Every structure is written in structure tokens, then in C-alpha cells.
Amino acid sequence: MSRLFAAAVWLVALWAFVAPAASQDFETKAERAYLIDAETGAVLFSKNADEPFPPASLAKLMTVEMIFQALEEGRLSFSDTFFVSENAWRTGGAPSGTTTMFAEVNSSVPLDAIVQGIIVQYANDACIAFAEGIAGSEEGFARMMTERARSLGLSQSTFANATGLPADGQKVTAREMTELAVHLWRSYPKHYHYFSQEAFEWNRIFQRNRNPLIRLNAGVDGLGIGYAEGFGYAITVSAARGGRRLFATLSGLASEEERVEETRKLLDWGFNAFEKRRIVGAGDIVGEVSVYGGERRSLGVRTEGSLSVLVPRGQPERISARIVYEGPVPAPVEQGARIGTLQIWIGDTLSQEEPVYAAQSMAQGTLRQRAIGAVRELLVGWMR
């Protein structure tokens, strides 16, 4: 009988003050939105975060990731040059009427300028020149982008080109674009400053960063914006204030002005509406899980170290927590063995997840203890 219920999920409440889940008290005009805290990984707001939408120029963030990865691994250097083919020039350059760095046809552009063109000017010609130089074609490079997305754990994001120009099958989600932004910040600190660069000049043409929030003294230092017909205006953004950093993606906004307004509003709320509290000290027992066939019926578990969470100011009752694990856990159990996951909820939003480990070892019980445990599992297990 215990085998039948080995995959059952048990939920264990951690604190007596836990209250029923409440709905989020923040509203946005964005059709899709996702906001997280960089230090804790806490999800502060989520609205249709897994609903796909065309990325438009947000796709360039994956193109940039591919560049930064190659630089980090030493496969490319900033002095490497990329040829601007007629296709790159016509599709993404001056004749295209799209965002461009105005690279000349049949010219060669150093990677340093390619990076600035893509990040500051959202240059389609720069994206295509890089894609063709790496993969021989933009289609081949798009397949590499999608493969890279999967390797980063982005299970939905699918790319058809390096630019984000309209194409069938191209899609991202607010959650995954935000996760990509966090990855860019964590993995490439030497290059992240490009996202806050205010302007770039190439071919004697001066252009300002197309992300207007960079210049609004709101702590914003990246990342990108986009617009897709039928899906509205979108943004993936990072901002730092008072020692904290937030990342967010919003999509489905009606205008450029609304994009700025709703992004600022979400960031202001994220910075002002929460305070950090330590809820678990290093070595603290956070709860108990049920054990089958052991010398005791339950086992204490703890997180790897201390744990801090972001709590809504004046509303600590909106925080709840529980341990999720497959149980009952079969004995013997080694101290430090991973048992399950501690979930922290803010209202009805899953905010943080931390692995929990056995606080001590537990040997198998005596024959009598194992027999009693088997009977208990037989009587109780069928009711789960």
C-alpha cells in the first residue's frame, strides 16, 4: 500500500499565524506581468505570466545572451568583425524602415559595435549580421537560440529569427523573459553595463537608447522593449534602489506612454510595499515530515542556511508556508538528504521555493516498529 502512495504530495503548515490565501492587492493594465526580487528570488507579482506572446524586439535579449556566452567562453572577442550582407542591409538596415544602426552594405562591423547597436539601438541589421556570421543563416541561428533557451530552462520560449521581427511560431512568456534577464545580470556582470548605455553613434549617426525608462531617474538600468501587432507594447526591465534589485516583464500595454506608466508603477510598488525578514536561522528546524519504517514516525527538516523572505508591509498574515514532499519518506534516511521543498506563498502567489534536508539521520526501525508502520500505512494510506 505504501508503494501506491509514494508519489503523493503532503502539505505541512509551518506557522500558527498562517491565514487563508488572499488575492494580490496590486493591479496593472498590462495583460501579462511578472515581478521578482533578485536577491531572494521571490515572486512579488504574477499575472498571466505563462501566457505566450510574440517577443518583438525582446527576442534580441536572447541574441545578446548568445553573444555574451561566446565572449565569456573565449570563442569570440570584441575585435572580431561581422560582414553586413545585402540581406542584413535590406531586411534590417537603412532600406528596411525598422530599427537599425545604419551599417553599410558589404561592410564589416566589429563585435563591440554590434553589441552596442543591438542593445542601445535595437538594430536589426546588427542582429542579422551576427546571426549569419555565426550560423550561416538567420534561420540556423534561431534554432541555436531556441536550443540555448531550453538549456537555460526556458521551456516555452521559441525563436524564428535573431531580431524579433514578425514570424510564425515565435513566442515568449513574461516569466521566461524575466528569468532570462536575471540570468544576463548574474552570468555576465562585466557586460551588463551595456543595457544602461544612454546613447551610441555609428556611421556618424547618433541615437539614444530606445528604452525611455533609462533616462527617468527611476533606478532602471536595462533591459529592452518591444511592440507586436495585436499584442501591444512590452518591456523587460531591471531596476536597483536602496540595495535591492527587481526584474519585471510587462506585455499587452496600449501605448508607449502606458508602458512607461505601468512599469514605473509596478517597480515603485515592488520596492515600497515589501520588507525583508529573516524567518529561518541557520540550522533551524522548519517542520517535520512523516517517515515509514523508521525508528520514529517523523523527521525534522531544515533549509541549507538561514532564509529571508519579502513580507508585505503591514500584512504579515498574507505570508504562508508549507513543505511539499513525496511521502511518507522511507527509512533509513541520512542526515542532509534532500527531502522536499519549502514553499513560501504571498497570498495566492508562490513566491519562493527552497529545498529542505533531513536535520538528522534516522535508522530503520525494529521489526515490530516496521510492522506497526506497515499497518498504519495500510489503514491511513488509502484515505490520502
Secondary structure, DSSP 4 states (H G I P E B T S, - for coil): -TTTTTT-EEEEE--TT-------S---S-SEEEEEETTT--EEEEESTT--B--GGGGHHHHHHHHHHHHHTTS--TT-EEE--HHHHHHHSGGGTSS---PPTT-EEEHHHHHHHHHHH--HHHHHHHHHHHHSSHHHHHHHHHHHHHHTT-SS-B-SSSS--S-TT-BB-HHHHHHHHHHHHHH-TTTGGGGG--EEEETTEEEE-S-GGGGTTSSEEEEEEEEETTTEEEEEEEEEETTEEEEEEEEEESSHHHHHHHHHHHHHHHHHSEEEEEEE-TT---EEEEEESBSSSEEEEE-SS-EEEEEETT-GGGEEEEEEEESSEESPB-TT-EEEEEEEEETTEEEEEEEEEESS-B-B--HHHHHHHHHHHHHHHTT-
